[in-house]
Amino acid sequence: AFEAWVRQAVLDNNLDAMVNYRSLAPAAQRAHPTQEHFLPLLVALGAQRAGDTVQGLEGGVTYGMLSMHSFMWGQTGQV
């Protein structure tokens, strides 16, 4: 549920939800008991440029619990 929530929030460019993911996302504490592996996604969101589009890259799940889902940002036609 956490991965699906994050994926949708990123694809919707819902920055407010992403910044407040600890209180809004389902099972956020369980998925990320500490934040060091999640915060780089917020940096990437903040680095996007006006007009960038985002694409989700399915990476599967490793060890039955570790999401390898990634995102790629770029200008239309370059993503």
matplotlib code that plots the C-alpha trace (Angstrom):
import matplotlib.pyplot as plt

x = [0.0, 2.9, 4.6, 1.3, 0.6, 4.1, 4.0, 0.7, 1.8, 4.9, 3.1, 0.5, 3.3, 1.6, 4.5, 2.5, 1.6, 5.1, 6.5, 4.0, 4.3, 5.0, 1.5, -0.4, 1.0, -0.4, 2.2, 4.8, 6.5, 6.6, 7.9, 10.5, 11.2, 14.0, 14.0, 17.5, 16.5, 13.3, 14.5, 16.6, 13.2, 12.2, 15.4, 14.7, 11.2, 12.6, 15.1, 12.6, 12.3, 9.1, 7.8, 9.4, 7.4, 7.8, 7.8, 7.6, 10.1, 8.9, 11.7, 9.8, 10.1, 13.3, 13.2, 9.4, 9.5, 12.1, 10.6, 13.0, 10.5, 12.3, 11.3, 12.7, 12.2, 12.8, 11.4, 8.5, 9.9, 13.1, 11.7]
y = [0.0, 2.4, 1.8, 2.4, 5.6, 7.0, 6.0, 7.8, 10.9, 11.2, 10.7, 13.3, 15.7, 16.0, 17.6, 18.5, 14.8, 13.7, 16.2, 14.9, 11.3, 10.2, 11.2, 10.6, 7.5, 4.1, 2.2, 4.9, 4.1, 0.4, 0.9, 3.5, 3.3, 5.8, 8.4, 8.2, 5.9, 7.9, 11.5, 11.4, 11.0, 14.3, 15.9, 14.5, 15.9, 19.3, 19.3, 18.9, 21.7, 23.5, 21.4, 18.2, 15.0, 12.0, 8.4, 5.5, 2.7, -0.7, -2.4, -5.1, -6.2, -7.9, -10.2, -9.9, -6.5, -4.1, -2.0, -1.2, 1.2, 4.2, 7.5, 9.5, 13.2, 15.1, 17.3, 16.0, 13.8, 13.2, 10.9]
z = [0.0, 0.8, -2.6, -4.5, -2.5, -3.2, -6.9, -7.3, -5.3, -7.4, -10.7, -9.7, -8.6, -5.3, -3.4, -0.3, 0.1, -0.4, 2.1, 4.7, 3.7, 7.3, 8.4, 5.1, 3.5, 4.6, 6.7, 6.3, 9.6, 8.8, 5.3, 6.4, 10.1, 9.4, 6.6, 5.1, 2.2, 1.4, 1.6, -1.7, -3.5, -2.0, -3.3, -6.8, -6.6, -5.7, -8.5, -11.3, -13.7, -15.0, -17.9, -16.7, -17.1, -14.8, -15.7, -13.2, -13.9, -12.5, -10.7, -8.9, -5.3, -3.9, -0.9, -0.9, 0.7, -0.9, -3.7, -6.6, -8.2, -9.7, -11.3, -14.2, -14.9, -18.1, -20.8, -22.9, -25.7, -23.7, -21.0]

ax = plt.figure().add_subplot(projection="3d")
ax.plot(x, y, z, "-o")
ax.set_aspect("equal")
plt.show()
